[in-house]
Amino acid sequence: MTEQARKPFLYVVVCAAGIAADVSKLITAAQERDWEVGVIATPVAMNGFFDTAAVEALTGRPIRSAWRTPADPRPFPPPDAVVVAPATFNTVNKWAAGIADTLALGTLCEAYGLGVPISVLPCVADALAAHPAYRDSLTRLRGMGVRFGEPYTGEAEQGGGRPEFEWERALDLLAGG
């Protein structure tokens, strides 16, 4: 495939939140919109928050969670866009502070410097979202051009159900919607 014919490549950064179990919905939606997808997960997210084997089968690529050595080939092409979903309190705050202590955070810090479009679907409990550091982090990231979907707490609604996590919203945000 020539470089001009290459599908755009989307990095999906997955954080450790319960809703991450459904990340395949985002991957499938992205593929239906003609994206090629590679997943980068926080180390904690790799510990049972989603079905890693199913995600690798769906993308046809290994999930990245750890740094590669300089001698190792790059497993993904450079990103045309990045989605962070679900984005946790910890990841949002570290990213806004420029802390790159995991591959996921390093990728997010670098993507900004490369001018890559980034959309985020936060999954943060109301009690954590009330913290002033989190509000400051959102302000900083928005100022950097990061596009945010509506906050999602995962709290049960009256009647016991949970609201739907709007996976496709991350793709809409990238398209300017």
C-alpha positions as CSV (number, residue, x, y, z in Angstrom):
1,M,0.0,0.0,0.0
2,T,1.4,3.4,-0.9
3,E,1.7,6.1,1.7
4,Q,-1.1,8.1,0.0
5,A,-3.4,5.0,0.1
6,R,-2.7,4.3,3.7
7,K,-5.7,4.4,6.1
8,P,-5.4,7.0,8.8
9,F,-4.0,5.6,12.0
10,L,-5.7,6.1,15.3
11,Y,-4.1,5.5,18.7
12,V,-6.6,4.5,21.3
13,V,-5.3,5.1,24.8
14,V,-7.1,3.0,27.4
15,C,-7.0,3.8,31.1
16,A,-8.1,1.7,34.1
17,A,-11.8,2.3,34.5
18,G,-14.5,-0.3,34.6
19,I,-16.0,0.9,31.4
20,A,-12.8,0.0,29.6
21,A,-14.3,-3.5,29.3
22,D,-16.3,-2.2,26.3
23,V,-13.4,-0.5,24.4
24,S,-14.0,-2.9,21.5
25,K,-17.0,-0.7,20.7
26,L,-14.7,2.3,20.1
27,I,-12.3,0.2,18.0
28,T,-15.1,-1.3,15.9
29,A,-16.6,2.2,15.3
30,A,-13.3,3.6,14.3
31,Q,-12.7,0.7,11.9
32,E,-16.1,1.3,10.4
33,R,-15.1,4.9,9.8
34,D,-12.0,3.6,7.9
35,W,-9.4,4.1,10.7
36,E,-6.6,1.6,11.4
37,V,-6.3,1.3,15.1
38,G,-3.5,0.6,17.6
39,V,-4.1,0.4,21.4
40,I,-1.9,1.8,24.1
41,A,-3.0,1.0,27.6
42,T,-1.9,2.2,31.0
43,P,-0.1,-0.5,32.9
44,V,-3.0,-0.7,35.4
45,A,-5.5,-1.1,32.6
46,M,-3.6,-4.1,31.4
47,N,-4.5,-5.9,34.7
48,G,-8.0,-7.1,33.7
49,F,-9.8,-4.0,32.9
50,F,-10.5,-5.2,29.3
51,D,-10.1,-8.3,27.2
52,T,-6.6,-7.8,25.8
53,A,-6.7,-10.9,23.6
54,A,-10.0,-9.8,22.0
55,V,-8.6,-6.3,21.4
56,E,-5.4,-7.6,19.8
57,A,-7.5,-9.9,17.6
58,L,-9.8,-7.0,16.6
59,T,-6.9,-4.6,15.7
60,G,-4.5,-7.2,14.4
61,R,-1.8,-5.6,16.5
62,P,-0.2,-6.1,19.9
63,I,-1.4,-3.7,22.7
64,R,1.4,-1.4,23.8
65,S,1.9,-0.7,27.4
66,A,5.6,-0.5,28.0
67,W,8.4,1.4,26.3
68,R,10.3,-0.3,23.5
69,T,14.1,-0.4,23.4
70,P,15.8,1.7,20.7
71,A,16.6,-1.5,18.8
72,D,13.0,-2.6,18.6
73,P,11.0,-1.6,15.6
74,R,8.1,0.8,16.0
75,P,5.0,-1.4,16.2
76,F,2.6,1.4,15.1
77,P,3.0,4.1,12.4
78,P,2.8,7.7,13.6
79,P,-0.7,8.6,14.7
80,D,-3.0,10.7,12.6
81,A,-5.2,11.2,15.7
82,V,-5.4,10.0,19.3
83,V,-8.4,9.1,21.5
84,V,-8.2,8.7,25.2
85,A,-11.1,6.6,26.4
86,P,-11.8,6.1,29.2
87,A,-9.6,8.8,30.6
88,T,-9.2,8.6,34.3
89,F,-8.5,11.3,37.0
90,N,-4.9,10.2,37.3
91,T,-4.1,10.2,33.6
92,V,-5.8,13.6,33.0
93,N,-3.9,15.2,35.8
94,K,-0.5,13.7,35.0
95,W,-0.9,14.5,31.3
96,A,-1.7,18.1,32.0
97,A,1.3,18.4,34.3
98,G,3.6,17.0,31.6
99,I,4.4,13.8,33.5
100,A,5.4,11.0,31.1
101,D,6.0,8.1,33.4
102,T,4.2,5.5,31.3
103,L,4.1,4.9,27.6
104,A,0.4,6.1,27.5
105,L,1.3,9.4,29.1
106,G,4.5,9.9,27.1
107,T,2.5,9.3,23.9
108,L,-0.1,11.9,25.0
109,C,2.6,14.5,25.9
110,E,4.3,13.9,22.5
111,A,1.1,13.9,20.5
112,Y,0.5,17.5,21.6
113,G,4.0,18.5,20.5
114,L,3.4,16.9,17.1
115,G,0.1,18.7,16.6
116,V,-1.9,15.5,16.5
117,P,-5.6,15.9,17.1
118,I,-6.7,14.4,20.4
119,S,-10.1,13.7,21.8
120,V,-10.9,12.5,25.4
121,L,-13.9,10.8,27.0
122,P,-13.3,11.2,30.7
123,C,-14.5,8.7,33.2
124,V,-14.1,10.3,36.6
125,A,-16.3,10.1,39.7
126,D,-18.0,13.3,40.8
127,A,-16.0,13.4,44.1
128,L,-12.7,13.3,42.1
129,A,-13.9,15.7,39.4
130,A,-14.6,18.3,42.2
131,H,-10.9,18.4,43.0
132,P,-9.4,21.8,41.9
133,A,-6.4,20.0,40.3
134,Y,-8.7,18.1,38.0
135,R,-10.5,21.3,37.0
136,D,-7.2,23.0,36.3
137,S,-6.0,20.1,34.3
138,L,-9.1,20.2,32.1
139,T,-8.6,23.9,31.5
140,R,-4.9,23.4,30.6
141,L,-5.7,20.5,28.2
142,R,-8.6,22.4,26.6
143,G,-6.2,25.3,26.1
144,M,-3.9,22.9,24.3
145,G,-6.6,22.1,21.8
146,V,-7.7,18.8,23.4
147,R,-11.4,18.0,22.6
148,F,-13.4,16.6,25.5
149,G,-16.7,14.7,25.5
150,E,-19.2,14.9,28.3
151,P,-18.0,13.7,31.7
152,Y,-19.0,10.2,32.6
153,T,-19.1,9.1,36.3
154,G,-20.4,5.5,35.8
155,E,-22.8,6.1,38.7
156,A,-26.0,4.1,38.6
157,E,-29.1,5.9,37.5
158,Q,-32.4,5.6,39.4
159,G,-33.7,2.1,38.7
160,G,-30.2,0.7,38.8
161,G,-29.1,1.0,35.2
162,R,-26.0,2.9,34.1
163,P,-25.9,5.6,31.4
164,E,-24.4,4.6,28.0
165,F,-20.7,5.5,27.6
166,E,-20.7,7.4,24.3
167,W,-17.7,5.7,22.6
168,E,-18.4,7.1,19.2
169,R,-18.4,10.6,20.5
170,A,-14.6,10.5,20.6
171,L,-14.6,10.0,16.9
172,D,-17.1,12.7,16.3
173,L,-14.9,15.1,18.3
174,L,-12.0,14.3,16.1
175,A,-14.1,15.1,13.0
176,G,-14.9,18.5,14.6
177,G,-18.3,17.6,15.9
